[in-house]
Amino acid sequence: MMTTEPLEHSSLGLLPTRAGDDRTMIGHVIVCRAGSGQDDAVAIWHLDTEGVRTGAWVKPATMALTEAETARSLLTLCKQKALLAWDPAEAANTLRALEEVAGVPRTDWSACAVALPGLLAEVADIRSAYTKRVAEEKATKKNIVDLEWAIDLPDPLPATVEHFERLTGLGELIAPTVAATEALRIARLGGWVVQRWRETAVALGRVYLRATFGQPTVLAPKWEARLADAYVSQR
């Protein structure tokens, strides 16, 4: 069994921050169940709004899905955070199983989930909108230069998490369990997308872009909305 305690950011392991609409958000939770036999485990990772991993917990499925106290402790780690996954459906199934063992009311996890393909698409759409606005400005002013991104987004966007991981070039994962490996994969990819957003938001240093699209935000607007919704939801 592996248990890594979170950094001392808050009682939940994450530091509260403000979305562009001034609502509070504290970050993401990643939930993975994987492995077989004695290796069957549930892994939970925290990823803050800066894309930093701040805590990791792994419990054997034999404990997590049979012991009410263990299930409740894992669910507590998921409070007020957006569920981050490639496809949140499987993670939501694991959380519903934990809720059943814990004997607590069900949460609508889909309402506070963010999927990596959707986050990539949102950042890509915003980059496209910025590029279009720059072209409009360039048509009337000689001193306007094109936008250049430190790292381009995949085009077309990847169809699978494995394809996405290969495109990022993050390297091979080494973790003690299959569940931990899967959780770490999502956390690393989530952090990668956060960094691509931060590079995108730098473009708002241009006055005409900021006048059109507003002030820079910690995360892309729809992304932030899900995190802020998760923070206020009752779980």
SULSULWO-V760825 format. One record per backbone hydrogen bond with DSSP energy under -1.0 kcal/mol. NH is the residue of the N-H (numbers start at 1). CO is the residue of the C=O. E is the energy in kcal/mol with one decimal. If there is no record, write none. Layout:
nh:co:e
NH:CO:E
NH:CO:E
This chain:
nh:co:e
4:56:-2.5
7:54:-1.9
9:7:-2.4
13:10:-1.7
17:25:-2.6
19:23:-3.2
22:19:-2.2
25:17:-2.3
28:47:-3.3
29:82:-2.6
30:45:-2.6
32:43:-2.6
34:41:-1.8
39:36:-2.0
40:37:-1.5
41:34:-2.4
42:59:-3.0
43:32:-3.4
44:57:-3.1
45:30:-2.2
46:55:-2.4
47:28:-1.8
48:52:-2.7
51:48:-1.7
54:46:-1.5
56:4:-1.6
57:44:-2.6
58:2:-2.0
59:42:-2.6
61:40:-2.6
63:60:-1.4
64:60:-2.7
65:61:-2.4
66:63:-1.4
67:63:-2.6
71:67:-2.5
72:68:-2.6
73:69:-2.1
74:70:-2.1
75:71:-2.3
76:72:-2.1
77:73:-1.1
78:75:-1.3
79:76:-1.3
81:78:-1.3
82:27:-2.3
83:112:-2.5
84:29:-2.7
85:114:-1.7
92:88:-2.7
93:89:-1.9
94:90:-1.8
95:91:-2.2
96:92:-2.4
97:93:-1.9
98:94:-2.0
99:95:-2.4
100:96:-2.1
101:97:-2.0
102:98:-2.7
103:99:-1.5
104:99:-1.9
109:107:-1.8
111:108:-1.3
112:109:-1.3
114:83:-3.2
116:85:-2.5
119:115:-2.1
120:116:-2.6
121:117:-2.3
122:118:-2.3
123:119:-2.3
124:120:-2.5
125:121:-2.6
126:122:-2.2
127:123:-2.5
128:124:-2.2
129:125:-2.1
130:126:-2.6
131:127:-2.5
132:128:-2.2
133:129:-2.1
134:130:-2.4
135:131:-2.1
136:132:-1.9
137:133:-2.1
138:134:-2.7
139:135:-1.4
140:137:-1.2
141:137:-1.3
164:160:-2.3
165:161:-2.5
166:162:-2.1
167:163:-2.1
168:164:-1.7
169:165:-1.1
181:177:-2.2
182:178:-2.4
183:179:-2.4
184:180:-2.8
185:181:-2.2
186:182:-2.0
187:183:-2.3
188:184:-2.7
189:185:-2.4
190:186:-2.7
191:187:-2.4
192:188:-2.0
193:189:-2.1
194:190:-2.2
195:191:-2.1
196:192:-1.7
197:193:-2.1
198:194:-2.4
199:195:-2.1
200:196:-1.6
201:197:-2.9
202:198:-1.0
203:200:-1.6
204:201:-1.7
205:202:-2.0
206:203:-2.1
210:206:-2.4
211:207:-2.3
212:208:-1.1
213:209:-3.1
214:210:-2.1
224:220:-2.9
225:221:-2.2
226:222:-1.7
227:223:-1.7
228:224:-2.8
229:225:-2.5
230:226:-2.3
231:227:-1.8
232:228:-1.4
233:229:-1.1
